[in-house]
Amino acid sequence: EGLSVLVIDGRGFGGQASASARIENYFGFATGITGQELAGRGFTQAQKFGADFAMPAVATRLTCHPREAKGPPLSLVLEDGRTVSTRAVVIASGARYRRPSIPALDDFEGRGVSYWASPIEARSCRGKDVVLVGGGNSAGQGAVFLSGHAARVLLLIRGSTLSQSMSRYLVDRIAATSNIHVHPLTELTALRGNERGELEKVRWKNQRTGLENEANVRHVFLFVGADPATEWLRGCDVALDGKGFVKTGVDLTLQELVRAGRKDVPRPLETSAPGVFAIGDVRCGSVKRIGGAIGEGAAVVAQLHSYLAELDEQSMGRSSTTPEALL
């Protein structure tokens, strides 16, 4: 699109999407594609069109400079001390799955513990008991989906009822599904493995009675939410919602715009900070789906061009070595 682009990623390309065992609902891939393969194709395509990459590189701070200041209006400080100046930033840092405080959880990730329930996981637990932790809609959808494959779905929730945190239609579907067993006021407490390092036993505790149970379970699904990766935005007045997700466009309040010193109307994917945009899971109101994130990525390009054209009107001339957009 004619822009100079630098992509900064703390681990490798793809983020959470690359961890998906099989993506079967993405347009154009009728037989499905692994998350790693889809992300790899995107990485190759971005390289083909001239994007530069800094990987692994972790952004620790975003600074917004006054518009009247000389030089690019935005700068990023990286973990290794380097500073990158730019005219626009696209925040696509995503969200991190919440992880219960359970000993040895790391040891069983990918060896029985999953943070999603795809058809691949469903097939692997066919005819077996599974434990699913979580009381939100994602957990309910996962439980209903897995119930068509597993012998039993043991649904552990911290609250006393599902209706406290789950949509009515899902509560009703779970109640009508005979092989979903809800355990209220219950928390996962321990995981145990076999000599091959695979998950073999699961222990949970009822917080009201104090009673603990242990079962031979080889599949645990954790649907306990996600936390947005936004702590690095503290150096710039980027408005966040109550859960820490980045607010954009019409979600921004007048008070937030005034506090940021804005007199204009932000673009749909623009944050309270001029020239700072947000897309994907990190954005408040996003659908938290791969297709949605890619769609927002396409939409933000036109908004970047609009912002940069406005910036050029205010200040002609810039260094050709300054990236115009950072992702």
N, C-alpha and C positions, 0 to 999 in steps of 0.2 A: 504493500500500500504506500510505498515511498517514504516510510519512516525509518529512522535509525533506532533499532530495538535491542535492548539487552535484557535477557531473561536470567533472573537470579533464583536458584533453588538450593535449599539446604541439604538435600540428599541426592535425588536424581529426578529425571523427568517423570511426570505422570501423577505424583502425589498418591492419594488414596485410590484413585481410579486404577492405577497400575497394580494394585493388590487384589483386584477383583478376579476371581478364578474364571468366571465366564460372564460376558455381557451379551445378553440375548435380546435386549429390547432397544438396541441402538440402530437407527435408520441405516439401511444399506447392507447390514450383515445378518442375512436371514438364518444362517447356521450358527451365529454367535462368533465372538472373538474374545480372547483373553484381554484383561485390562492392560497387561504389560505390552502385548502386541499392539493394541490400539494406541497406547501412549508412545510406543516406539515409532510408529508410523507418523504420529504428529511431530515428534522430535525431528525425524528425518526431513519432513516437509518444511518445518520452520527453518532448519539449516539451509535447505534448498533456496528459500526465499531471502536468505541473508541475515537472519536473526543471529545475534551473538549470545553465548551462554556462559554463565559463571556458575559452575557446579563442581563440588559442593561449596556453597557460599551462603552464609546466614546473615540476613539483614537484622540489625539490632536496634536501629533507630531511624526514624524519618523526620527530617527537619524541613519546615516550610518557611522560606525566607520572604520578607516583605516584597511586594510587587515592585516597589520603587528601588529596591536594592539592585546593584549591578550583578550580572551573572544569572545563571539558571535559577528559577524560583524554588527548586526542590533539591534535596540531597539526602543520600542514604549512607549510613555508617554500617560497614560490615563487621562481622565478628573478629576478623583478623586485623582490624584497624583501618582498612582502606575506606575511602570515601568516593562515592559516585554521584556526580551532579547530573541533573536531568530537567527537562521541561515538563514532563508528565509522568505519573506513576499509576499503574494499574495493580491494585491489591488483589491477588489471587492466591492468598496463603492458606485458604481452606480452613478446616477444623480438625481437631484431634479427637479421636474416640476417647471417651472417658474410660478409665481402667479402675476397677475396684481394687481396694488395698488387700490383695490376697497373696500370700507367700507363693513364690515360684510361678506366678502368672506368666512371666516372660518365657519360661521353659516350655509352656504348652501352647503358645500362640503358633498356629499353623500345624499343631500336633493334637488337635482336638478342640481348641478354643478359637472361635471365629467372632468377628464383629459384624457379619452380614450373613444372610441366608440365601444363597443362589441355588439354582438347580443342581449345581455340582455338589454342594454340601448336602442338599436334600437327598440325592441319590446315595451318598456315602452313609447316610444314617437310616436307610430304608429298613423297616422292621425292628429298629432299635429304640431304646428310650433316649430322649435328649432333655437337657436342661436349658431353658431360656430365661435370662434375667432381664427384667425391665417391665415398666408399666405404662409406657406411652404408646402412641399409635403405631410406631415402627415395630415395637415389640409385639403388639397385637397382630399386625399384618404378618410378621415373621412366624408367630405361633400358628396362625391359621394355615399358612403355606406349608409349614413343616408337618402339620397334623395329617396331611395327605400322604406323607411318606413314612414318618416315624411311627413306632408302636405307641408310644406315649410322649406327650410334650408336658414336661413339668415346668410350669410357669411360676417363677419366683418374683414376687412384688413386695416392695417395702411398705406400701400403704395397706389399709385395711380392705379396700375394695378397688376393683379396676375402674369403676366410674369416676374415681377421683382424678384420673389422669388420661383416660382413654375415651375415644368417641363412642357414643351409644351403639352404633351399628356394629362396631367391633366387639364390644362387651356382649351384645346379643349373639353374635356369631360364635364367640368363644363358649358361651353358656350352652349353645346348641351342639357343640362339637364334643363328643363323648370321650375322645382320647386326649383332650387338653385338661390338665389338672392344675388349678390355680392354688398357689400356696401364699396366702397373704401374710404381711408382717414378717417376711422371711428374707434373709440375706445369705448369699453364698459365702462360705467361710474357708474352705480348703479344697485343693485339687491334689490328687495323687496319681503317679504314673507307674508304668511297668518298667521292666529292665531295658526296653528299647526307647524309653523316654516319651512314650505315648500316653495320653490321658487314659486313666482306667477307673478311677473312683472320684466321686464328688460329694462334698459335705456341705450341708446348709443348716441354718439355725433359725428357729422361730423366736423373734425378739420379745414376744409377750410371755411365752411359757418357758423359754430358755432351752427347750428340747432341741437336740441335734439329730439329724438323720444323715446316713451315708448310703450311697447307692452306686452300683456298678454302671457308670455312665461314661461313654467315650466321646460325647459331643456336647459342648457347652457353647451357647450363643449369647453374647453380651450386647444388649440393646439399651445401654444406660445413658445414651445421649452423647453429645460432642461439645467440646469447647473451642471457640474460634481462636485462631492463631493471630491475635491482634495486640499482644503485649508490646510489640516493637513500634507501635504507632504513637506511643506516649509523647514523643517529641513534637507532634503536630496536632493541631486541633481538629482531629477527625472524630466526629460524633459517633458514639456507639449506643446500641440499645441496652436494655437491662441485663441481657445475657452476654454482652460483649461483642455482638455482631455489628458490622459496619452499616450505618444508615446511609441511604442514597436517595437522590431525587425527592419525590413527594413524601417520603417518610421523614424527612428532616423538618423540624419545627422552626418557627420564626425565631425563637430564642436561640436555637443552635446556630442559625445562620447569622444572627446579629453578633453572637459571641465570636464567631469565626471572622467577623468583619466583612461579610459578604453583602453586596447590594444588588447582586444579580440573582437569577433563578438557576439553580444547579440543573445540569442535564440529568436524564433519568438514572444513569449509572454513576453520576459524580457524587462525591462525598461533600461534607461541609467545607473541606479544604479545596480551594480552586486547583484544578489540574490533577487532583487525586481521585481516581475512580476505583470501584470495587466490583468484582464479578465472582460468581460461583458460591461455594458453600460458606465463605466468610461474610457474605453479604446478607444483611437482614432482609427477609422476605423471599430469598431464593428458594427454588424447589428442591435443592439438595439432590440433584440427579445429574449424571454425566451429560446427557443431552442438553439439559438446561444450562449448565456451565459453559458448554461449547457455544450455545446460542448467544449467551451474554457476551462471550468473547468476541463473537462476530459483530454484535451490536455496538460494542464499546469502541470499535475502530472508527466508525463514523463520528462518534462523539469526541474522540481524540482529535480528529481532523478539525472539527468545529472549534474546539478549545484552542488548538495551536494556531489556527487562523486568527482567532481573536487576540491571542498573545502577540502575534506578529504585527497586528495593527497598532498595538500599544507600544511595542518596542521593536524596531527594525534592526536586523543584524544579529547573528549569533555565531558561536563557534561550531564549525562543522564536526568537531570531535565530541560534542555533547550529545548523548543519547536523547532522542525526543520522547521515548517512552520506555519505562521499566516495568517488567512484569515479574 
